[in-house]
Amino acid sequence: MMTVMYKLDPDKVVEGPAPLAEKLKSMDFMQDSDVYEIIKNGLPILLSVEVDNPCFDELKKSPRFISILTVVCAEQDLTYDQRIYCNSMLYKILADSTEDLYMQKVCYMLGAVVNRSMVDKIEACGLERIYSTYLAIARKSSFDAKDNITRMNFVIMCGDPTIMTVQRITDVYCSVFNSLEEIKNLFLLTIRDTYVLNSDEDWITDDIITVSHRIDSSVISILDSLSYNNLYTILSEFAKMCLIEDLDSADVRFSFHEIDISKFKNIGAVLSQLNRDEIDIL
């Protein structure tokens, strides 16, 4: 009986990060099709916790690598985790390549492929596709909700103030924060992020402060749209957080005592009930 021997193609063997990086180090001397095969077969490593492995640092500076990775990702049914790892990589590359417009373009192309559904939803709010892609990348660039919300708010703050109105910011939030838990996190993490309002760094312009205040107005508007019971639960949790962490007015972006309850009637009703329940709120 004849035994059939199978020979493995070394380019198709999924290896560890270091051998994969070493193989791709010679990509300048390879055909696109060969690089494509290596990236395709190395995708479980590239879009994993290993994405931050220093051995890939030089590779991530290559527009050609990002471009071919885009082709690979367009053909794959990426997992949720792979999308997060890819967005994490893209967010960091974009932050480091503000002067490299071509690199930014190829990153946005990959971001649009990886986040197609979310980009479509954000774009439907009346924003340009590239900016919508940047927002989508930021929204899902980490497994940590605080990082995601902080990064997305940063991208919003850096937007054109003539475009990023309170209504448009609200529309964007509503398009990507779909559950009560996500809305709660948006509120609790945004109201604690006072860095921009308290810093005197040069990049924090009047326009950024203006859009930052519009973020506050948007979050308040979304809270007011919740059901009475859901809003009561969230504001009770906020009051508890302030008590446990010993927060005062300087630690939050806005005070509920300053909200116009004639405009935000639902918030006014919940605040009255919290007062009757002897629950203090900032």
Buried (B, 14 or more C-beta within 10 A) or exposed (E): EEEEEEEEEEEEEEBEBEBBBEBBEEBEEBEEEBBBBBBBBBBEBBBBEBBEBEBBEEBBBBBBBBBBBBBBBBEBEBEEEBBBBBBBBBBBBBEEBEEBEEBBEBBBBBBBBBBEEBBBBBBEBEBEEBBBBBBBBBBBBBEEBEBBBBBBBBBBBBBEBEEBBBBBBBBBBBBBBEEEEBBBBBBBBBBBBBEBBEEEEEEBEEBBBEBBBBBBBBBBBBBBBBEEEBBBBBBBEBBEBBEEEEBEEEBBBBEBEEBEBEEBEBBBBBBEBBEEEEBEBB
